[in-house]
Amino acid sequence: MRYQTSRPTPMSARKPVLHRTIHCPVEDPYPYPAVVEPARAITSIIIAMDHARVPQAEAVLVTDRLLLRPWRVSDAAVQRELWTERDPRVPPHRRIGPDGHPSLEDLEDRIRHDDRHPSPGLLAAEQMSSGQVIGYCGLIPNGNGCAEEPELAFEFLRKTWRQGFATEASWAILERAQASGYRRLWATVRDWNTASRRVLDKLGFVETGQVEPDAVHGDSLFTTRTL
């Protein structure tokens, strides 16, 4: 079933992203391999890391309430909490298995070694008021096989739902994606996931009509947004 969406705000009409370079130490900075109006001013900060610890510069995005940054090994416990909270309709490979995997150690290892995502990657979302990581948002490889059009992905802890964090974080990622040269993004969502569908609607994603049927876990709907 198609749903209606309002006309997306043109990216060119939004305030320009500001850039500056700072130097700051970050402990264990490794990229992970898995509603209110958007913030009025989103600042993109390019952090120049110590090359003995991190081989390349890491992108950090700042919104009114969030710091979007690379995952740290110490964040693995939050990742596992996200895994445990997932809806039982989510496919088994995205939930904690009967054997307890992925374990905390598994997730720590993924943070250390997995760097397969398109720029700016899948970033941890740290709530600036508390300093706690509450979820993630970023880009992942396109499941349709189009490397030039990655997918938007986001997930937040249940205790933070209905506060607009997913929308706020996603706007920052859209800004960054356009600045990186992407012209279109995709997002897939289960038909029963009304909360995520509302977020995508606010962001201007539109259903393509392409559906991947799944009688057990719910049909996957394919959406796109031109930047």
Stockholm file with secondary structure:
# STOCKHOLM 1.0

chainA/1-227         MRYQTSRPTPMSARKPVLHRTIHCPVEDPYPYPAVVEPARAITSIIIAMDHARVPQAEAVLVTDRLLLRPWRVSDAAVQRELWTERDPRVPPHRRIGPDGHPSLEDLEDRIRHDDRHPSPGLLAAEQMSSGQVIGYCGLIPNGNGCAEEPELAFEFLRKTWRQGFATEASWAILERAQASGYRRLWATVRDWNTASRRVLDKLGFVETGQVEPDAVHGDSLFTTRTL
#=GR chainA/1-227 SS CCCCCCCCCCGGGSCCCEEEEECCCCSSBCCBCCCCCCCSCCEEEEECCCTTTCSSCEEEEECSSEEEECCBGGGHHHHHHHHHHSCTTSCGGGSCCTTCCSCHHHHHHHHHHCCCSCTTCEEEEEETTTTEEEEEEEEECCTTSCTTSCEEEEEECGGGTTSSHHHHHHHHHHHHHHHTTCCEEEEEEETTCHHHHHHHHHHTCEEEEEEECCTTTCCEEEEEEEC
#=GC SS_cons         CCCCCCCCCCGGGSCCCEEEEECCCCSSBCCBCCCCCCCSCCEEEEECCCTTTCSSCEEEEECSSEEEECCBGGGHHHHHHHHHHSCTTSCGGGSCCTTCCSCHHHHHHHHHHCCCSCTTCEEEEEETTTTEEEEEEEEECCTTSCTTSCEEEEEECGGGTTSSHHHHHHHHHHHHHHHTTCCEEEEEEETTCHHHHHHHHHHTCEEEEEEECCTTTCCEEEEEEEC
//
